[in-house]
Amino acid sequence: MDINTKKVRKNAFRVTKVRGVAASRVRVPGGVIDATTLGIVKDIAEKYGDGQIFITNRQGFELSGIPYDKMPEVNRALQPVIDRLGINQSEPGVGYDSSGTRNIIACIGNRVCPYANYTTTDLARRVEKAIFPNDLHVKVAFTGCHNDCAKVRMHDFGVMGMTLPQFDASRCVSCQACVKRCRKKSTGALSFDHFTPVRNHEKCIGCGECVLACPTRAWTRSDKRYYRLTLFGRTGKKNPRLGQNFIKWVDEDSIVKIIENTYVYAKKYIDPEAPAGKEHIGYIVDRTGFDEYLKWALSGVTLPDQAEINRRLYWSGIHYGTDQD
């Protein structure tokens, strides 16, 4: 069968090592899929593929064993899945556009986990609507707390849920449970003075351990949501490195705007010889300098009063192809 493999890949199918056989790639923005949608995916895998479903590292599915001539039928069968998951597409019934921007992942959040400050799926889906599809090679991940189960520091944009702990002295019984928990499991931001816990705002990472430890609910989570935003972590062959802290106590609107601004910045400065937008954002920043990136990233952004910006970011990491191999 004469096939344009570039079009196959652009249509969110993987060209496999088996001649004439593809794998359908199904994105799950924010990582949540209901049982009904999962059943549709199962039926497609059994009817058109080999019945195997691979769960990807980025919270998606690959349905393997699909013959090339069955791809149009698979795209039509996938339409209810695309609709239910809220995947952006250019035209119904023909699947959706693959892109360099990867599926936006999120941890399970406080819908289940007691440590998570928030459920970040909705924010992940909001960012999905703002930036997908796009050929720029970008990875975004969300996690509800600083346990970082989603490994957000390995992404271009890593977002951790933070809470600004609220203290009600009238409920405190001076048991020091919060102080002990913070010292043992977090940063030691709490001390005890005159029978009252005292919070060091500079050391506090907003993890919420004090809230979990308090038996009388003297500590509670803040109504307003805050996050820590980390920048330009990456894996890969050339220079893997961890993302660095950029803004602490940042709000959701600012996160979305900063990510949108970064796409505009990248369009301006990306290497014109890079194939189809595949140059990592971090490499562009390395070339232009962080100060230049900062001007673009914060354009039109109104940060909350609590926000703390790190204006000097330095990345270290493994450098292959050098004496450090």
Solvent accessible surface area in square Angstrom, and as a share of the most:
residue,aa,sasa,rsa
1,M,157,0.70
2,D,146,0.75
3,I,54,0.28
4,N,76,0.39
5,T,52,0.30
6,K,151,0.64
7,K,141,0.60
8,V,6,0.04
9,R,117,0.43
10,K,85,0.36
11,N,39,0.20
12,A,6,0.05
13,F,3,0.01
14,R,99,0.36
15,V,48,0.28
16,T,38,0.22
17,K,202,0.86
18,V,85,0.49
19,R,234,0.85
20,G,29,0.28
21,V,35,0.20
22,A,0,0.00
23,A,4,0.03
24,S,1,0.01
25,R,97,0.35
26,V,4,0.02
27,R,23,0.09
28,V,4,0.03
29,P,2,0.01
30,G,1,0.01
31,G,29,0.28
32,V,47,0.27
33,I,41,0.21
34,D,69,0.36
35,A,87,0.68
36,T,82,0.47
37,T,1,0.00
38,L,78,0.39
39,G,28,0.27
40,I,43,0.22
41,V,0,0.00
42,K,98,0.41
43,D,81,0.42
44,I,6,0.03
45,A,1,0.01
46,E,103,0.46
47,K,152,0.64
48,Y,31,0.12
49,G,19,0.18
50,D,81,0.42
51,G,35,0.33
52,Q,118,0.53
53,I,62,0.32
54,F,126,0.53
55,I,124,0.63
56,T,32,0.18
57,N,146,0.75
58,R,42,0.15
59,Q,59,0.26
60,G,5,0.05
61,F,20,0.08
62,E,17,0.08
63,L,0,0.00
64,S,33,0.22
65,G,24,0.23
66,I,0,0.00
67,P,51,0.32
68,Y,17,0.06
69,D,90,0.46
70,K,76,0.32
71,M,16,0.07
72,P,71,0.45
73,E,60,0.27
74,V,0,0.00
75,N,9,0.05
76,R,141,0.51
77,A,29,0.22
78,L,6,0.03
79,Q,30,0.13
80,P,59,0.37
81,V,0,0.00
82,I,3,0.01
83,D,92,0.48
84,R,117,0.43
85,L,10,0.05
86,G,26,0.25
87,I,9,0.04
88,N,32,0.16
89,Q,47,0.21
90,S,92,0.59
91,E,99,0.44
92,P,99,0.63
93,G,23,0.22
94,V,73,0.42
95,G,2,0.02
96,Y,9,0.03
97,D,42,0.22
98,S,30,0.19
99,S,17,0.11
100,G,0,0.00
101,T,2,0.01
102,R,77,0.28
103,N,11,0.05
104,I,1,0.01
105,I,13,0.07
106,A,2,0.02
107,C,22,0.13
108,I,91,0.46
109,G,0,0.00
110,N,73,0.38
111,R,116,0.42
112,V,101,0.58
113,C,37,0.22
114,P,86,0.54
115,Y,74,0.28
116,A,3,0.02
117,N,3,0.02
118,Y,10,0.04
119,T,26,0.15
120,T,1,0.00
121,T,1,0.01
122,D,103,0.53
123,L,7,0.03
124,A,0,0.00
125,R,81,0.30
126,R,100,0.36
127,V,1,0.00
128,E,1,0.00
129,K,115,0.49
130,A,43,0.34
131,I,11,0.06
132,F,10,0.04
133,P,59,0.37
134,N,57,0.29
135,D,62,0.32
136,L,12,0.06
137,H,23,0.10
138,V,0,0.00
139,K,50,0.21
140,V,0,0.00
141,A,0,0.00
142,F,0,0.00
143,T,2,0.01
144,G,0,0.00
145,C,11,0.06
146,H,38,0.17
147,N,88,0.45
148,D,20,0.10
149,C,96,0.57
150,A,15,0.12
151,K,115,0.49
152,V,0,0.00
153,R,61,0.22
154,M,80,0.36
155,H,12,0.06
156,D,4,0.02
157,F,0,0.00
158,G,0,0.00
159,V,0,0.00
160,M,4,0.02
161,G,0,0.00
162,M,0,0.00
163,T,0,0.00
164,L,29,0.14
165,P,11,0.07
166,Q,79,0.35
167,F,66,0.28
168,D,62,0.32
169,A,70,0.54
170,S,102,0.66
171,R,122,0.44
172,C,38,0.23
173,V,95,0.55
174,S,40,0.26
175,C,61,0.36
176,Q,63,0.28
177,A,31,0.24
178,C,11,0.07
179,V,1,0.01
180,K,117,0.49
181,R,70,0.26
182,C,10,0.06
183,R,153,0.56
184,K,177,0.75
185,K,102,0.43
186,S,31,0.20
187,T,55,0.32
188,G,26,0.25
189,A,5,0.04
190,L,13,0.07
191,S,62,0.40
192,F,61,0.25
193,D,76,0.40
194,H,159,0.71
195,F,156,0.65
196,T,52,0.30
197,P,9,0.05
198,V,71,0.41
199,R,60,0.22
200,N,68,0.35
201,H,64,0.28
202,E,145,0.65
203,K,95,0.40
204,C,11,0.07
205,I,36,0.18
206,G,0,0.00
207,C,24,0.14
208,G,1,0.01
209,E,13,0.06
210,C,11,0.07
211,V,19,0.11
212,L,60,0.30
213,A,16,0.12
214,C,19,0.11
215,P,94,0.59
216,T,36,0.21
217,R,145,0.53
218,A,2,0.01
219,W,8,0.03
220,T,37,0.22
221,R,70,0.26
222,S,14,0.09
223,D,151,0.78
224,K,109,0.46
225,R,97,0.35
226,Y,8,0.03
227,Y,0,0.00
228,R,17,0.06
229,L,0,0.00
230,T,0,0.00
231,L,0,0.00
232,F,1,0.00
233,G,1,0.01
234,R,13,0.05
235,T,64,0.37
236,G,49,0.47
237,K,183,0.78
238,K,134,0.57
239,N,12,0.06
240,P,27,0.17
241,R,20,0.07
242,L,105,0.52
243,G,1,0.01
244,Q,59,0.26
245,N,56,0.29
246,F,2,0.01
247,I,1,0.01
248,K,22,0.09
249,W,0,0.00
250,V,0,0.00
251,D,22,0.12
252,E,43,0.19
253,D,87,0.45
254,S,3,0.02
255,I,0,0.00
256,V,13,0.07
257,K,77,0.32
258,I,0,0.00
259,I,0,0.00
260,E,65,0.29
261,N,15,0.08
262,T,0,0.00
263,Y,23,0.09
264,V,86,0.50
265,Y,0,0.00
266,A,1,0.00
267,K,175,0.74
268,K,128,0.54
269,Y,63,0.24
270,I,38,0.19
271,D,52,0.27
272,P,130,0.81
273,E,155,0.70
274,A,21,0.17
275,P,99,0.62
276,A,70,0.54
277,G,17,0.16
278,K,83,0.35
279,E,25,0.11
280,H,41,0.18
281,I,0,0.00
282,G,1,0.01
283,Y,46,0.18
284,I,0,0.00
285,V,2,0.01
286,D,78,0.41
287,R,124,0.45
288,T,39,0.23
289,G,30,0.29
290,F,24,0.10
291,D,81,0.42
292,E,40,0.18
293,Y,0,0.00
294,L,16,0.08
295,K,137,0.58
296,W,70,0.25
297,A,0,0.00
298,L,36,0.18
299,S,64,0.41
300,G,70,0.68
301,V,26,0.15
302,T,120,0.70
303,L,42,0.21
304,P,18,0.12
305,D,147,0.76
306,Q,67,0.30
307,A,21,0.17
308,E,70,0.31
309,I,49,0.25
310,N,63,0.32
311,R,123,0.45
312,R,141,0.52
313,L,11,0.06
314,Y,165,0.63
315,W,47,0.16
316,S,91,0.59
317,G,29,0.28
318,I,87,0.44
319,H,78,0.35
320,Y,108,0.41
321,G,74,0.71
322,T,65,0.38
323,D,154,0.80
324,Q,126,0.56
325,D,117,0.61
